[in-house]
């Protein structure tokens, strides 16, 4: 059954991901990386882990740490597996963020130093 969005004009998570990565490709800081985790609908397939966040982020500003960014459409919520993954990141001191819509993830990538302001 398809997921229904509250606002049919708001972008889907897939559309947000495409826009964010495209923005990074155009304005990315040298030495940074923003990459999608192709893990959608991980229902027990070998090599996939439910709950992983959508994007891996590396940048000079983050130093030796790798950030994880979960993209949500307006009104979206973390799954049980995503909440568990978030707890692992908190416990290990890993940079992470949950961002809604298109503008929030761009602001986070600017803050993390992966995109030029």
C-alpha positions in Angstrom: 0.0 0.0 0.0 1.5 3.4 -0.9 2.3 5.8 1.8 0.0 8.8 1.8 1.4 12.2 2.3 -0.6 14.9 4.1 0.3 17.5 1.5 0.2 16.2 -2.0 2.3 19.1 -3.2 5.2 18.4 -0.8 8.1 16.4 -2.2 8.5 12.8 -1.3 11.5 11.5 0.5 12.9 10.1 -2.8 12.5 13.6 -4.4 14.1 15.2 -1.4 17.1 12.8 -1.7 17.6 13.6 -5.4 17.4 17.3 -4.8 19.9 17.2 -1.8 22.5 15.1 -3.7 22.1 17.3 -6.8 22.6 20.4 -4.6 25.8 18.9 -3.1 27.1 18.0 -6.6 26.7 21.6 -7.7 27.9 23.3 -4.5 29.9 20.6 -2.6 33.0 21.5 -0.7 36.2 19.9 -2.2 37.1 16.8 -0.1 33.4 16.2 0.9 31.1 13.3 0.0 27.4 13.0 0.3 26.2 9.5 -0.8 22.9 7.7 -0.7 22.6 4.4 1.2 20.7 2.1 -1.2 18.8 0.4 1.6 15.2 1.3 0.9 12.7 -1.4 1.8 15.4 -3.6 3.4 13.3 -6.6 4.3 15.9 -9.3 5.0 17.8 -9.1 1.8 21.5 -10.1 2.2 23.7 -7.1 3.0 20.8 -4.7 3.8 20.1 -3.5 7.3 16.8 -1.9 8.2 17.0 1.5 9.9 20.1 2.9 8.3 19.8 6.6 7.6 19.5 7.8 4.0 22.8 9.7 3.4 26.4 9.2 4.5 28.2 12.6 4.8 32.0 13.1 5.0 33.6 16.6 5.0 36.7 18.3 6.1 34.7 20.0 8.9 33.6 16.7 10.3 37.2 15.5 10.3 37.6 11.8 10.8 33.9 11.3 11.6 31.2 10.3 9.2 27.8 11.9 9.5 24.5 10.2 8.8 21.4 12.1 7.6 17.9 10.8 7.6 15.5 12.6 5.2 11.9 12.8 5.9 9.0 14.3 4.0 6.9 16.8 6.0 5.0 14.9 8.7 7.3 11.8 8.4 8.5 9.9 11.5 11.4 7.6 12.3 10.7 3.9 12.2 11.5 1.7 15.2 14.7 0.5 13.4 15.7 4.1 12.7 15.3 5.0 16.3 17.5 2.1 17.3 20.1 3.2 14.8 19.9 6.7 16.2 20.7 5.4 19.7 23.7 3.5 18.3 25.0 6.8 16.8 24.4 8.7 20.0 26.3 6.1 22.0 29.2 6.2 19.7 29.3 10.0 19.3 28.6 9.9 15.6 27.2 13.0 13.9 23.6 12.5 12.8 20.5 14.5 11.9 16.9 14.0 10.9 15.8 16.6 8.4 12.4 17.4 7.0 11.6 18.8 3.6 14.3 20.1 1.2 15.7 23.1 3.1 16.6 21.4 6.4 19.0 18.9 5.0 20.7 21.6 2.9 21.2 23.7 6.1 22.6 20.6 7.9 25.1 19.9 5.1 26.2 23.6 5.2 26.6 23.3 9.0 28.6 20.1 8.6 30.8 21.8 5.9 29.8 19.6 3.0 28.1 22.4 1.0 29.2 25.9 0.4 27.0 28.6 1.9 
